[in-house]
Structure formats: structure tokens, C-alpha cells
Amino acid sequence: MPTRYRILFSARAAADLASIHQYIQRDSPQNATSVAAELVVAVDSLELLPHRYPIYQGRGNAMREVRRMPVPPFLIYYRIDDARSSVGVIAIRHGKQRQPRRFS
């Protein structure tokens, strides 16, 4: 049976999700909730097999590997801690936004 990973949202990722919801809610409250829910479901899917997405080759040197999961039109950035069986969600960005240069 595969290992189940615990999902942890960083403060930055939680703020990103809230911002996405608020932005969409201006024009469509119903869609805002469904888009936010879709992103949460996608993140929850990382509980199993989080290594399935490629390592992000962004600018700058990350101290640890960062992976990027596409959920069109969004990109979810996360790190895996195999020793603690956890996945830390770092940021959620729209694909047309400037992507993070570095991750702390």
C-alpha cells in the first residue's frame, strides 16, 4: 500500500487561494467557490503519489526540490518531505502571472 502524505498549506499558499477566490467572486460568486474547491481537491490528490509531477526548474537555487502541479489555468508549487510523509504547498499562481523566482 502506498504511503499517504499529510498536506500542509503555507501561509502564502492559503493567501494565494483566498486571493484567487476573492478575484473570481467579483464577477461570479458561484464560480469562485467551485474554482477554489477544484484547487483544494487537486492539492488533496497529492496525498498519494506526490512525486508524479516534475521538479520545477525556476530561476535561483532552491535549497530543496520544488515541484509544480498544473491545474489549468493555475500552477501549484509544493515540496515533499519524505521523512515526515508530508507535502508542503508553497504557492498557487495563475499561469499567466509572473511565477515565483525563489521559494523560502
HELIX and SHEET records of a PDB file:
HELIX    1   1 ALA A   11  GLN A   25  1                                  15    
HELIX    2   2 PRO A   29  ASP A   44  1                                  16    
HELIX    3   3 SER A   45  GLU A   47  5                                   3    
HELIX    4   4 PRO A   50  ARG A   52  5                                   3    
HELIX    5   5 ASP A   82  ARG A   84  5                                   3    
SHEET    1   A 4 ARG A   6  PHE A   9  0                                        
SHEET    2   A 4 SER A  86  HIS A  94  1                                        
SHEET    3   A 4 PHE A  74  ASP A  81 -1                                        
SHEET    4   A 4 ARG A  67  VAL A  71 -1                                        
END                                                                             
